[in-house]
Amino acid sequence: MTQLKPAKYTIIKQYICEKIESGQWLEHSKVPSENELTEQFSVSRMTARRALQELTEQGLLVRSQGSGTFVATFKSQSSLLEIRNIADEINERGHQYRAQQLALQAVDVNEEMAILLALKTGDKAYFSSVLHFENDAAIQLEQRFVNPKLVANYLTQDFTKITPHEYLSSEAPLTEATHEVEAILASADVCKLLDITESAPCLQVKRRTWSSQGVVSLAILTSPGNKYRLGSHLVF
């Protein structure tokens, strides 16, 4: 089967993202104009404008009327939550962090997961399950599905020594993220891991992240409601 070529505006987006991720274009650097991109990639001005506009909407670029388009100050966050490494959060509070790796394996993806990771039904995804602790109290269960096409060595990592977020940030730097936040009652198995009763409310965050190459991962983060708040963990 012939593989479809990426759309021309996607090629421009990847080019810009790669320049930023490699450090060739630093924060506040001016990027090529629509006219310059039109000539460089032999595309219409509308195609170049779409690439710049989408990267601006994702927060990677900033457009200034009359001045041009510039690399934005990079912040790994959506409009709701700042994306931080949980180990750093805990250590910054002067508390002890540790992790327990519960699972690390390749799994078949169902139709829903295939759509979310831009894979095909029946393809393999990498799956990790990690329990994060603060001062020996379980504070978050992280279940993560990873696109193996973008992070080939994921299954060889030891996530008691490095968090999945930290590893993915180095291998496939974040360019975009979305969050879904929901109050839930966790399953009996999850409640046992978090050392809470089955009637205790939990906060669950579903986070999907992209790099310049495509969807990297879907993380399902479940925390006891009395130990977590939107944006950061509570000191306890």
trRosetta pair geometry for C-beta under 8 A, 3 or more apart (Angstrom, degrees):
i j d omega theta_ij theta_ji phi_ij phi_ji
6 10 4.3 -109 165 90 113 132
6 11 5.6 142 94 -57 114 80
6 14 7.5 50 113 -13 163 138
7 10 4.5 95 61 2 81 107
7 11 7.3 -144 97 -9 44 83
8 11 5.5 -48 -153 29 38 115
8 12 6.8 38 150 -17 65 101
8 41 6.4 135 -175 149 103 125
8 43 4.8 158 151 -104 141 133
8 47 5.2 0 96 -175 117 144
9 12 5.6 -50 -153 35 39 113
9 13 6.4 43 148 -21 66 103
9 43 7.5 151 -68 180 62 160
9 47 4.9 -140 -68 -170 91 79
9 48 7.6 -157 -112 -78 83 21
9 50 4.6 -36 -129 90 150 114
9 51 4.4 -160 -163 -63 81 88
9 54 7.4 95 154 11 121 136
10 13 5.5 -51 -148 35 35 114
10 14 6.3 35 153 -19 66 104
10 51 7.7 -150 -56 -105 18 99
11 14 5.8 -53 -148 36 30 111
11 15 6.4 35 151 -23 63 105
11 41 6.7 151 100 -145 117 134
12 15 5.6 -53 -150 33 32 115
12 16 6.5 29 154 -16 65 105
12 37 5.8 60 -140 -169 130 127
12 41 5.7 -74 -80 -40 100 167
12 43 7.3 -87 -49 23 129 155
12 47 7.3 136 -6 142 143 92
12 48 6.3 -173 -133 -119 168 60
12 51 3.8 -34 93 -123 125 168
13 16 5.9 -57 -150 37 31 108
13 17 6.2 28 155 -17 66 109
13 51 4.9 -147 -56 -150 79 94
13 54 6.4 -36 -96 81 133 122
13 55 5.9 177 -130 -59 91 109
13 212 7.2 -175 133 -151 82 86
14 17 5.7 -55 -142 40 31 111
14 18 6.1 32 158 -21 65 107
14 212 5.1 115 -133 164 63 104
14 213 7.1 68 -127 -87 112 49
15 18 6.0 -57 -148 35 25 110
15 19 6.7 27 153 -20 61 105
15 41 7.9 -151 2 -77 158 125
16 19 5.8 -55 -153 32 32 112
16 20 6.6 26 152 -15 66 106
16 25 7.7 -38 -163 37 66 158
16 31 6.2 31 -134 -150 112 142
16 51 7.1 142 -3 156 135 114
16 55 6.1 -40 97 -91 146 166
16 60 7.6 114 126 126 116 133
16 61 7.5 -25 164 -59 142 125
17 20 5.8 -59 -151 38 33 108
17 21 6.0 27 156 -16 70 111
17 55 7.5 -152 -63 -117 87 123
17 60 7.0 -38 -99 -167 82 160
17 175 5.4 -19 -135 -101 126 151
17 211 7.6 133 160 164 139 63
17 212 3.1 169 112 -103 143 124
18 21 5.8 -54 -135 41 30 108
18 22 6.0 27 164 -17 64 112
18 212 5.8 -169 -53 116 68 167
19 22 6.2 -60 -144 39 22 107
19 24 4.8 -82 -161 70 73 114
19 25 4.4 47 137 -1 104 116
19 31 7.9 132 86 -121 145 102
20 23 7.9 43 172 -65 30 23
20 24 7.8 -80 -66 54 19 74
20 25 5.1 -51 -85 72 59 105
20 60 6.7 -160 16 -174 175 110
20 71 5.8 159 -111 -129 111 125
20 74 7.8 142 171 -76 121 126
21 173 4.8 165 -132 54 113 142
21 175 7.8 -64 -64 -69 114 106
21 211 7.9 49 -92 -167 152 99
21 212 6.4 -115 -18 -13 140 132
23 26 6.8 21 -165 -80 62 77
25 29 4.4 -148 -165 75 78 147
25 31 6.6 37 -151 -90 151 88
25 71 5.3 156 143 -54 105 142
26 29 5.1 110 55 -34 61 116
26 71 6.6 170 106 71 30 150
27 71 5.5 -131 -126 108 30 108
27 72 7.2 -43 -140 115 82 26
27 73 5.3 47 -151 -103 129 54
27 74 6.4 -114 -87 -7 106 85
28 70 5.5 -6 -152 175 39 127
28 71 6.2 -52 3 66 17 84
28 73 7.5 22 -47 -64 85 74
29 70 6.5 158 77 -155 32 77
29 71 4.8 28 45 10 81 120
30 68 5.3 31 -149 109 110 143
30 69 7.1 107 -158 76 65 50
30 70 5.5 -46 -97 -97 51 78
31 52 7.6 170 96 -117 132 104
31 61 6.5 -58 13 -123 145 123
31 68 7.6 176 52 155 60 107
31 69 5.0 -49 54 100 102 100
31 70 6.7 168 0 -109 85 22
31 71 6.5 112 -45 -49 106 75
32 36 3.8 -124 -172 95 104 129
32 37 5.1 133 110 -53 121 81
32 40 6.7 -5 172 -5 167 144
33 36 4.7 97 50 8 74 102
33 37 7.0 -142 93 -2 38 87
33 68 6.1 -85 -87 -132 91 99
33 69 7.2 145 -107 18 51 102
34 37 6.0 -59 -146 41 28 107
34 38 6.1 37 153 -27 64 107
34 45 5.3 59 155 -157 115 88
34 48 4.5 133 -151 110 69 123
34 49 5.3 15 -121 -71 129 75
34 52 6.6 -89 -80 1 84 146
35 38 5.5 -51 -147 31 30 118
35 39 6.6 23 156 -13 63 105
35 45 6.9 -8 -87 -112 54 108
35 48 7.8 176 -40 94 16 163
36 39 6.0 -58 -152 39 31 106
36 40 6.1 28 154 -19 67 112
37 40 5.5 -55 -136 40 33 111
37 41 5.9 -4 175 11 69 113
37 43 7.3 -30 136 52 84 112
37 48 3.9 143 93 -136 119 122
37 51 7.0 -141 165 62 156 136
37 52 7.5 -174 9 -45 160 110
38 41 7.1 -75 -138 51 14 84
38 42 7.9 56 167 -109 50 11
38 43 5.8 -113 -133 72 56 69
38 44 6.8 -37 -132 156 105 15
38 45 4.9 -21 -85 -85 141 63
38 47 7.6 123 -106 61 76 93
38 48 4.8 -87 -61 -21 74 146
39 42 7.5 17 -169 -72 26 48
41 47 7.8 -121 98 110 127 124
41 48 7.2 154 47 -84 123 97
43 47 4.0 -90 159 75 125 140
43 48 5.9 146 87 -45 115 84
44 47 4.8 103 58 0 78 99
44 48 7.3 -147 97 0 46 85
45 48 5.6 -54 -150 40 39 111
45 49 6.1 44 150 -24 69 106
46 49 5.6 -52 -145 36 30 114
46 50 6.5 36 153 -24 63 102
47 50 5.8 -50 -150 29 31 112
47 51 6.8 32 152 -19 62 102
48 51 5.8 -53 -154 32 34 112
48 52 6.6 27 153 -12 66 107
49 52 5.9 -60 -150 42 33 107
49 53 5.9 33 154 -22 68 112
50 53 5.7 -56 -141 38 29 112
50 54 6.2 26 161 -19 65 106
51 54 6.2 -58 -148 35 25 106
51 55 6.6 17 157 -10 61 110
52 55 6.0 -62 -149 42 30 106
52 56 6.2 33 152 -23 65 108
52 61 6.4 -84 -161 89 72 162
52 63 6.9 88 155 -79 112 124
52 69 5.6 -84 -156 -106 124 166
53 56 5.5 -55 -149 34 31 114
53 57 6.4 30 154 -19 65 104
53 63 8.0 -15 -99 -30 56 150
54 57 5.6 -51 -147 35 34 111
54 58 6.4 30 152 -16 64 107
55 58 5.6 -54 -146 40 35 112
55 60 4.6 -68 -177 64 89 115
55 61 4.6 57 118 4 105 116
56 59 7.8 55 177 -64 31 19
56 60 7.4 -92 -78 56 25 68
56 61 4.7 -62 -82 79 66 96
56 62 6.8 114 -133 -102 90 22
56 63 5.2 -21 -110 -14 145 107
56 69 7.3 -95 -74 -139 113 113
58 175 6.5 23 150 150 140 83
58 176 4.7 -61 -150 -96 121 106
59 72 5.9 -115 168 81 60 164
59 75 7.1 -70 155 56 135 89
59 176 8.0 141 39 -106 95 69
60 71 7.4 -47 161 -145 69 66
60 72 5.9 176 165 27 18 113
60 74 7.7 16 -129 -107 62 83
60 175 5.9 1 -78 -162 134 90
60 176 7.8 -59 -40 -64 113 82
61 69 5.4 8 177 180 126 105
61 70 6.7 146 -161 76 75 36
61 71 6.5 -58 -109 -108 65 34
61 72 5.7 -172 -123 -23 8 97
62 69 7.2 162 82 -157 41 60
62 70 5.1 -23 63 65 92 90
62 71 7.7 13 18 105 87 13
62 72 4.6 116 -30 -88 97 88
63 68 7.7 -108 -145 138 63 31
63 69 4.8 -24 -103 -103 75 84
63 70 7.8 167 -88 20 29 68
64 67 3.9 -14 100 53 117 118
64 68 6.4 10 56 54 91 44
64 69 7.5 174 20 -88 69 33
64 70 6.8 20 -2 2 111 111
67 70 7.9 -18 119 -31 111 113
71 74 7.9 -25 163 -50 98 90
75 82 7.4 -69 174 -129 105 90
76 82 7.4 79 87 -171 70 66
76 83 4.3 -84 131 66 99 113
76 84 7.8 142 82 -71 114 45
76 169 7.5 -27 -102 -119 160 119
76 174 5.0 72 -128 78 107 144
76 177 7.1 62 -177 -6 73 139
77 81 6.4 -147 -152 103 88 45
77 82 4.3 -38 -103 -115 126 53
77 83 5.5 -166 -89 5 55 79
77 177 7.3 -85 -168 57 12 128
78 81 5.9 28 48 45 95 70
78 83 7.6 76 -7 -37 77 102
78 177 5.1 -111 -53 94 101 92
78 178 6.1 102 -104 -119 146 30
78 179 5.1 -164 43 0 152 105
80 179 5.2 -119 62 65 128 135
80 181 6.6 -146 156 -18 151 131
80 230 7.1 -79 169 -170 92 119
81 179 5.3 90 22 -59 120 168
81 181 7.6 138 -40 -65 126 125
81 205 7.0 32 -36 -141 169 143
81 207 7.8 -86 73 -97 140 118
81 230 6.5 -115 -92 -173 95 80
81 231 5.8 -156 -131 -90 70 54
82 231 5.9 53 22 -148 94 79
82 232 7.8 5 56 -59 112 84
83 165 7.4 -167 172 -153 99 129
83 174 7.0 -139 88 -177 155 176
83 177 6.0 82 -49 31 144 175
83 207 7.3 127 -108 -160 111 146
83 209 7.8 94 -128 -94 159 124
84 88 6.1 -112 169 71 100 116
84 89 5.5 101 116 -57 129 106
84 232 7.5 12 39 -102 142 82
85 88 4.2 75 77 6 101 110
85 89 7.0 -172 90 -13 52 83
85 163 5.7 150 -157 51 95 144
85 165 5.2 -176 -109 95 71 124
85 166 5.2 51 -121 -67 131 94
85 169 7.7 -80 -70 -3 108 149
86 89 5.4 -48 -149 31 39 117
86 90 6.4 33 157 -15 68 105
86 97 7.4 153 124 -140 80 133
86 132 5.3 -14 122 -153 148 161
86 139 7.9 174 -175 93 127 120
86 140 6.3 -112 -134 45 157 148
86 142 7.9 -148 -1 -51 150 136
86 163 6.3 155 43 -122 90 157
86 165 7.1 116 1 22 83 141
86 233 7.4 70 -145 -25 90 131
87 90 6.1 -59 -151 39 30 107
87 91 6.1 25 156 -15 66 112
87 97 4.7 141 -137 137 71 161
87 99 7.7 -60 -78 -38 108 115
87 132 7.8 -128 -66 -141 68 117
87 163 5.3 -159 -13 -34 116 127
87 166 7.2 -26 31 -37 125 134
88 91 5.8 -59 -141 42 29 108
88 92 6.0 34 159 -25 66 108
89 92 6.0 -61 -153 32 23 112
89 93 7.0 16 153 -14 59 106
89 232 6.1 -178 -147 -148 129 89
89 233 5.8 109 139 21 135 107
90 93 6.0 -61 -159 34 34 108
90 95 5.0 -83 -179 78 82 106
90 96 7.4 -34 149 94 118 18
90 97 4.1 121 87 -73 138 108
90 132 7.9 -168 -33 169 144 112
90 134 4.9 -145 -128 -110 125 99
90 139 7.8 157 -87 42 125 158
90 233 7.1 2 -77 55 78 145
91 94 7.7 53 179 -69 38 17
91 95 7.2 -112 -89 62 25 61
91 97 5.7 -63 -51 -4 83 123
93 134 8.0 16 64 -155 135 125
93 235 5.5 -174 -158 -100 138 104
95 134 5.2 27 134 -170 142 92
95 135 5.0 -75 -163 -43 109 97
95 235 7.6 -179 -38 -133 132 82
96 133 8.0 -15 109 115 84 97
96 134 7.3 135 73 -163 55 45
96 135 5.4 103 45 -88 90 51
96 136 7.3 19 83 -28 121 73
97 132 7.3 -26 -158 -168 94 92
97 133 6.9 143 -156 80 46 66
97 134 6.4 -18 -99 -102 66 61
98 133 4.9 -13 64 59 80 116
98 136 7.6 20 36 -84 122 55
98 160 7.3 6 -174 -158 77 87
99 130 5.3 -5 -174 -177 120 109
99 131 6.7 151 -160 77 64 50
99 132 5.5 -26 -105 -104 87 59
99 133 6.8 -172 -85 15 34 84
99 159 6.1 -86 122 136 143 79
99 160 5.1 -161 78 -119 92 54
99 163 6.9 158 -56 -96 156 76
100 130 7.0 155 77 -160 47 59
100 131 4.4 -9 57 57 101 104
100 133 7.1 63 -11 -23 96 114
100 160 7.0 26 -105 -97 25 103
101 104 6.1 -11 178 -31 120 116
101 128 7.3 -57 -147 -163 93 99
101 129 7.7 111 -170 82 53 59
101 130 5.6 -26 -107 -107 57 82
101 158 7.2 -108 -35 -164 154 56
101 159 4.8 123 -93 64 113 96
101 160 5.4 -92 -20 -43 105 90
102 129 4.1 -57 72 103 110 105
102 130 6.6 -169 13 -88 86 26
102 131 6.0 76 -35 -17 116 98
102 193 7.7 -19 -83 -126 152 137
103 127 6.4 -18 122 118 116 98
103 128 6.4 171 92 -150 71 35
103 129 4.0 43 37 27 100 108
104 126 7.9 0 -168 -178 68 96
104 127 7.5 -173 -136 92 29 57
104 128 5.0 14 -104 -110 75 83
104 129 7.8 -133 -56 28 54 63
104 155 5.9 141 157 -141 98 68
104 157 7.5 -144 -148 66 145 77
104 159 7.0 166 -80 6 129 119
105 126 7.6 177 98 -152 27 60
105 127 5.7 -17 67 60 71 95
105 155 7.1 65 -110 -126 20 117
106 124 4.6 3 -179 -173 111 124
106 125 7.2 158 -154 79 64 30
106 126 5.9 -44 -99 -99 63 58
106 127 7.3 130 -126 13 14 85
106 148 7.3 18 -119 -70 104 144
106 155 6.7 -36 -48 -76 84 145
107 124 6.8 137 68 -152 28 70
107 125 5.9 -28 64 63 82 80
107 126 7.8 111 18 -136 79 13
107 127 4.6 22 2 -11 124 133
107 145 7.7 -81 57 -120 120 98
108 122 6.1 -27 -157 -141 106 38
108 123 7.6 136 -148 77 59 29
108 124 6.5 -53 -92 -98 45 58
108 125 8.0 61 173 18 9 80
109 113 4.1 -131 -160 97 97 116
109 114 4.8 133 121 -64 122 74
109 117 6.6 -105 -128 40 157 132
109 119 5.5 81 52 84 158 135
109 121 6.7 -125 97 -128 84 42
109 122 7.3 -50 58 19 72 14
109 123 5.5 -9 31 68 115 78
109 124 7.2 143 -13 -141 91 11
109 125 4.8 76 -63 -13 113 115
109 145 7.3 101 -105 -167 106 137
110 113 5.3 86 49 18 69 102
110 114 6.8 -123 100 -11 32 94
110 121 6.7 -2 -176 -134 31 93
111 114 5.7 -55 -147 32 28 115
111 115 6.7 28 156 -18 63 103
111 121 5.0 -9 -89 -93 63 123
112 115 6.0 -57 -157 32 31 109
112 116 6.5 24 152 -15 66 110
113 116 5.5 -56 -145 40 36 111
113 117 6.0 9 163 2 71 112
113 119 7.5 -13 123 51 78 117
113 125 6.5 -104 151 -6 126 154
113 145 6.0 -92 -155 170 119 169
113 218 7.2 -137 -139 37 81 148
114 117 6.5 -71 -140 51 23 91
114 118 8.0 -71 168 108 55 3
114 119 4.6 -104 -141 81 70 80
114 120 5.7 -4 -156 169 130 9
114 121 4.7 -89 -28 -68 160 55
114 122 7.9 19 -82 18 137 50
114 123 6.4 116 -115 32 101 107
115 118 7.7 21 -174 -74 27 37
116 145 7.7 73 96 83 122 135
116 208 6.3 -123 -173 -110 99 133
116 215 7.1 174 148 -179 53 157
116 218 5.1 23 142 -62 131 145
117 125 5.9 94 56 -105 177 130
117 145 6.3 -98 -65 127 135 114
117 146 8.0 109 -130 159 131 12
117 147 5.0 173 -173 -79 105 92
117 215 5.3 -165 -148 109 41 131
117 217 7.7 5 -112 -120 101 26
117 218 6.4 -97 -68 -12 91 110
118 147 7.0 7 56 -109 92 137
118 214 5.5 -104 61 178 157 123
118 215 4.7 148 4 24 112 121
119 123 4.2 -126 170 65 118 146
119 125 6.5 -144 -1 -69 165 99
119 147 6.7 -174 -54 -123 110 88
119 149 7.9 170 -95 -7 96 120
120 123 4.8 105 59 -31 72 115
124 148 6.1 6 102 2 94 147
125 145 4.8 19 143 -170 142 97
125 146 6.3 148 178 62 88 44
125 147 6.8 -45 -130 -94 91 36
125 148 6.4 -168 -136 -20 37 95
126 145 7.3 142 76 -160 50 48
126 146 4.2 -29 68 62 103 104
126 147 7.9 -35 24 50 93 10
126 148 5.2 120 -25 -76 100 91
126 151 7.1 -98 34 87 145 105
126 154 4.5 107 131 86 167 137
126 155 5.6 -134 -134 -56 121 92
127 143 7.5 -8 -168 -173 94 80
127 144 7.1 161 -151 84 49 52
127 145 5.6 -16 -99 -101 77 66
127 146 7.4 -170 -73 16 30 81
128 142 7.5 0 109 114 96 96
128 143 7.5 180 91 -148 52 40
128 144 5.0 -5 57 56 92 99
128 146 7.2 31 1 -12 101 119
128 154 7.4 -121 -37 163 120 110
128 159 6.1 101 -170 -24 139 160
128 164 5.7 170 77 -82 149 137
129 141 7.2 -8 -168 -175 88 92
129 142 7.2 165 -152 89 42 57
129 143 5.1 -2 -107 -106 83 76
129 144 7.8 -180 -78 20 40 67
130 141 7.7 160 83 -158 44 48
130 142 4.7 -12 62 62 90 106
130 144 7.7 -2 12 6 102 110
130 159 5.0 -93 -94 131 135 136
130 163 7.4 158 122 -141 162 71
130 164 6.4 -174 5 -16 145 113
131 138 5.6 -38 179 -134 112 109
131 140 7.6 166 -156 89 48 49
131 141 5.6 -20 -105 -106 73 70
131 142 7.7 -173 -81 23 25 74
131 193 5.7 -134 -103 177 134 114
132 138 7.4 108 77 -154 46 60
132 139 5.6 -59 101 63 92 89
132 140 4.4 3 49 60 116 94
132 141 7.7 -157 18 -76 78 24
132 142 6.4 56 -21 -11 109 111
132 163 7.8 23 -96 -116 118 115
133 136 5.7 8 173 -120 129 19
133 137 6.3 143 -157 64 80 31
133 138 5.7 -47 -98 -91 78 45
133 139 6.4 125 -133 6 25 90
134 137 5.7 -31 69 61 72 88
134 139 4.6 35 5 -28 107 143
134 227 7.9 172 43 -177 130 124
134 233 6.8 170 -45 141 158 154
134 236 7.6 98 103 45 128 99
135 236 8.0 -146 45 79 133 83
137 195 7.4 -110 -155 56 72 138
137 227 7.3 -154 129 -122 124 150
137 236 7.3 -69 67 85 158 126
138 141 7.5 21 175 -57 115 81
138 193 6.2 -173 -170 146 162 67
138 194 4.9 -149 110 -132 125 45
138 195 5.5 134 34 11 118 103
138 224 7.9 101 101 -17 84 115
139 223 6.1 2 161 -137 62 104
139 224 7.3 -90 -141 26 46 97
139 227 5.3 -132 -135 141 83 135
139 228 7.1 133 180 -65 87 98
139 233 6.0 28 173 -139 137 141
140 221 5.8 -13 -168 -168 116 93
140 222 6.9 145 -157 74 62 43
140 223 4.6 -28 -98 -86 78 97
140 228 7.1 99 -80 -84 96 134
140 233 7.7 -100 -39 -89 118 125
141 190 5.9 -127 28 -147 165 95
141 193 5.7 71 -85 108 129 137
141 194 6.2 -86 -29 -63 111 101
141 221 7.4 158 80 -154 51 43
141 222 4.7 -12 57 60 101 98
141 223 7.6 -174 20 -72 66 48
142 164 6.6 -167 134 30 139 130
142 219 6.1 -23 -162 -165 93 108
142 220 7.5 146 -157 76 43 51
142 221 5.5 -7 -104 -105 74 77
143 219 7.2 145 79 -160 46 56
143 220 4.5 -16 65 60 99 102
143 221 8.0 -164 29 -71 65 35
143 222 7.6 23 4 1 103 105
144 164 5.3 167 32 146 164 165
144 217 5.5 3 -175 -179 103 128
144 218 7.1 167 -152 86 57 46
144 219 4.4 -15 -104 -105 92 79
144 220 7.4 -165 -75 22 45 64
145 217 6.3 159 84 -157 50 72
145 218 4.8 1 55 55 101 94
145 219 7.9 -161 27 -74 60 39
146 150 7.9 -123 172 66 86 95
146 151 5.4 -58 168 58 124 132
146 154 5.1 164 98 -125 156 170
146 164 7.8 -136 -65 -164 129 121
146 168 7.3 -142 -122 -95 121 123
146 216 6.8 -24 -145 160 77 66
146 217 4.6 -22 -103 -101 67 101
147 150 4.7 42 96 21 111 107
147 151 6.7 101 76 17 66 91
147 214 6.9 -116 132 104 172 108
147 215 5.7 126 -42 99 142 79
147 216 5.8 -119 28 -147 111 27
147 217 6.7 -126 1 -69 79 52
148 151 6.7 -86 -129 66 33 66
148 152 6.4 67 179 -109 73 48
148 154 6.9 -115 -111 24 69 123
149 152 7.8 3 -152 -72 14 79
149 214 7.7 1 88 65 120 137
150 171 7.9 123 142 131 80 104
150 172 5.2 52 153 -97 115 146
150 211 6.5 157 -171 37 140 128
150 213 5.5 158 -116 92 113 130
150 214 6.4 -149 -65 63 135 96
150 215 8.0 -167 -4 87 149 44
150 216 5.5 -106 96 -114 148 71
151 154 4.5 63 126 -52 110 109
151 168 6.4 -44 -96 -115 150 82
151 171 5.3 85 -120 119 95 142
151 172 5.8 -85 -68 -18 99 127
151 216 6.7 70 -27 -158 119 91
151 217 7.8 -1 8 -57 144 105
153 156 4.9 -50 -174 35 83 117
153 157 7.1 99 133 -43 84 88
153 171 7.6 -152 52 -118 99 148
154 157 6.2 -49 -168 4 40 116
154 167 7.5 123 -124 126 71 135
157 162 6.5 -84 -172 64 117 112
157 164 7.8 128 97 -100 150 65
157 167 5.6 10 -127 -120 159 163
158 161 4.7 41 99 18 107 111
158 162 7.1 90 79 24 67 84
159 162 6.5 -75 -120 74 48 60
159 163 6.5 56 -158 -132 88 29
159 164 5.8 0 -123 -51 129 79
159 167 7.6 -85 -100 -9 85 139
162 166 5.1 -123 -177 84 89 123
162 167 5.1 100 127 -57 123 98
163 166 4.5 94 56 5 85 103
163 167 7.0 -156 90 -4 44 86
164 167 5.8 -59 -145 40 32 109
164 168 6.0 26 161 -15 69 110
164 217 7.7 164 157 -161 120 171
164 219 7.5 158 101 -102 135 123
165 168 6.1 -60 -143 40 26 105
165 169 6.2 30 157 -25 63 109
165 219 7.8 7 -75 -76 91 162
166 169 5.8 -54 -148 31 27 114
166 170 6.9 19 155 -14 60 106
167 170 6.1 -65 -158 36 31 105
167 171 6.3 9 156 -4 69 115
168 171 5.8 -66 -137 48 33 100
168 172 5.7 -38 -173 49 75 95
168 174 7.9 64 124 -57 99 90
168 209 7.3 99 138 87 140 147
168 216 6.0 117 -169 156 122 136
168 217 6.2 -60 -124 -6 158 139
169 172 7.8 -69 -105 66 13 54
169 173 6.2 43 -170 -114 55 56
169 174 6.2 -33 -116 -14 77 100
170 173 7.6 18 -121 -70 12 76
172 211 3.9 -111 173 -43 90 150
172 213 6.9 -88 -142 38 108 115
172 216 4.7 162 111 -113 144 131
173 211 5.8 102 66 -128 48 104
173 212 7.8 19 71 -8 89 94
174 177 6.2 -4 -166 -46 123 109
174 209 5.5 -62 -119 -166 101 119
174 210 7.3 89 -151 70 61 49
174 211 6.6 -82 -98 -89 25 68
174 216 7.7 -97 -97 20 68 149
175 210 5.6 -63 63 103 88 91
175 211 5.7 96 3 -149 102 33
175 212 5.5 94 -27 -61 152 64
176 209 7.1 153 86 -158 55 52
176 210 4.1 2 58 49 100 118
177 207 6.2 -6 -171 -171 111 95
177 208 6.8 162 -153 84 59 50
177 209 4.7 -14 -102 -104 90 75
177 210 7.1 -155 -70 19 47 75
178 207 7.3 168 83 -150 48 50
178 208 5.1 -1 53 54 95 97
179 205 5.9 -31 -157 -164 105 99
179 206 7.0 139 -160 75 50 53
179 207 5.3 -12 -103 -100 76 76
180 205 7.2 150 76 -158 51 48
180 206 4.3 -4 53 54 103 105
181 203 7.0 -12 -166 -172 92 96
181 204 7.5 157 -153 85 45 51
181 205 5.4 -11 -102 -104 74 76
181 230 6.8 25 -145 -109 158 109
182 203 7.7 153 81 -157 40 52
182 204 5.1 -22 67 64 88 97
182 206 7.7 20 9 -4 109 101
183 201 5.7 -10 -172 -172 104 116
183 202 7.3 149 -159 78 55 44
183 203 6.2 -34 -102 -100 62 61
183 204 7.7 150 -109 18 13 81
183 225 7.0 39 -137 -97 96 127
184 201 7.5 135 71 -160 31 67
184 202 5.3 -33 70 69 80 96
184 203 7.8 129 23 -116 79 14
184 204 4.9 10 11 -4 127 126
184 222 7.5 -62 62 -129 126 106
185 198 6.9 53 178 170 107 67
185 199 7.1 -29 -133 -133 120 30
185 200 7.8 132 -132 71 76 41
185 201 6.7 -63 -83 -110 66 51
185 202 6.9 123 -118 18 21 96
186 190 3.9 -105 170 90 123 126
186 191 5.1 157 88 -56 110 78
186 194 6.9 72 63 19 165 139
186 196 7.6 82 43 72 128 121
186 198 7.6 -124 73 -136 71 59
186 200 7.9 -16 26 78 102 85
186 202 4.7 46 -35 0 106 152
186 204 7.8 144 -84 -64 91 117
186 222 5.8 101 -101 180 126 139
187 190 4.8 91 54 10 79 101
187 191 6.9 -141 95 -6 39 89
188 191 5.7 -55 -146 37 31 114
188 192 6.5 35 154 -24 64 103
188 198 5.8 -19 -99 -97 70 122
189 192 5.8 -53 -154 30 30 113
189 193 6.8 29 151 -17 63 104
190 193 5.7 -54 -152 35 36 111
190 194 6.2 19 155 -5 69 111
190 202 7.6 -23 128 -58 128 170
190 222 5.9 -22 -170 110 136 156
191 194 6.0 -65 -141 49 30 100
191 196 5.2 -100 -153 75 80 79
191 197 6.6 -27 -172 139 130 13
191 198 5.0 -84 -47 -87 174 60
191 200 7.0 134 -131 44 107 106
192 195 7.4 25 -178 -75 30 41
194 202 7.4 92 72 -104 175 125
194 222 7.3 -99 -59 119 140 101
194 223 7.6 156 -129 -146 135 33
194 224 5.4 161 167 -52 128 98
196 200 4.1 -93 168 52 119 152
196 202 7.5 148 75 -72 158 100
196 224 5.1 160 -63 -106 146 116
197 200 4.9 116 59 -23 75 100
200 224 6.2 -18 143 -142 131 94
200 225 6.8 -165 163 25 83 100
200 226 7.4 -72 -166 0 114 108
201 225 4.0 12 97 -15 92 151
202 222 5.4 15 163 -172 138 90
202 223 6.3 155 -162 77 87 36
202 224 5.9 -62 -109 -108 79 30
202 225 5.6 -134 -103 -39 20 83
203 222 7.6 162 83 -150 45 47
203 223 5.3 -17 60 63 91 92
203 224 8.0 16 18 103 81 16
203 225 5.4 116 -27 -100 87 69
203 228 5.1 -135 45 95 129 126
203 229 7.9 130 -14 -105 169 22
203 230 7.7 -138 -167 -66 150 69
204 220 6.7 -8 -170 -173 104 84
204 221 6.8 156 -155 81 53 53
204 222 4.9 -10 -104 -101 87 76
204 223 7.8 171 -82 21 43 64
205 219 7.8 8 106 105 89 94
205 220 7.7 164 84 -155 49 39
205 221 4.4 -9 58 59 96 108
206 218 6.9 -5 -173 -174 90 94
206 219 7.3 167 -153 85 43 51
206 220 5.5 -9 -105 -105 76 71
206 221 7.8 -170 -76 22 30 73
207 218 7.3 159 83 -156 47 47
207 219 4.6 -11 60 59 98 100
207 221 6.7 23 1 -3 112 114
208 215 6.6 -34 180 -145 104 107
208 217 7.3 -166 -142 97 50 47
208 218 5.0 -14 -99 -103 81 77
208 219 7.9 -175 -76 21 35 67
209 215 7.5 119 85 -157 43 60
209 216 5.0 -37 97 54 93 111
209 217 5.5 10 46 52 101 81
209 219 7.6 25 -6 0 107 106
210 214 6.5 -99 -145 155 90 22
210 215 5.6 -52 -99 -99 78 45
210 216 6.2 156 -123 -3 20 89
211 214 7.0 2 59 47 75 39
211 216 5.2 77 -12 -56 95 120
215 218 7.8 5 173 -46 117 84
223 227 6.1 -123 170 82 102 95
223 228 3.6 77 118 -37 139 154
223 233 7.5 -134 -155 -109 154 95
224 227 4.5 54 73 21 103 108
224 228 6.5 139 71 1 52 102
225 228 6.6 -81 -129 51 24 91
226 234 7.8 -80 156 49 47 147
227 233 6.6 -7 153 -160 77 96
227 234 5.9 -142 -163 49 37 104
227 236 6.0 -58 -122 -21 85 149
228 233 5.6 -47 -111 -119 65 69
228 234 6.6 -129 -76 3 14 92
229 232 6.5 0 70 67 90 61
229 233 7.3 132 28 -132 71 20
229 234 5.6 83 -7 -52 106 96
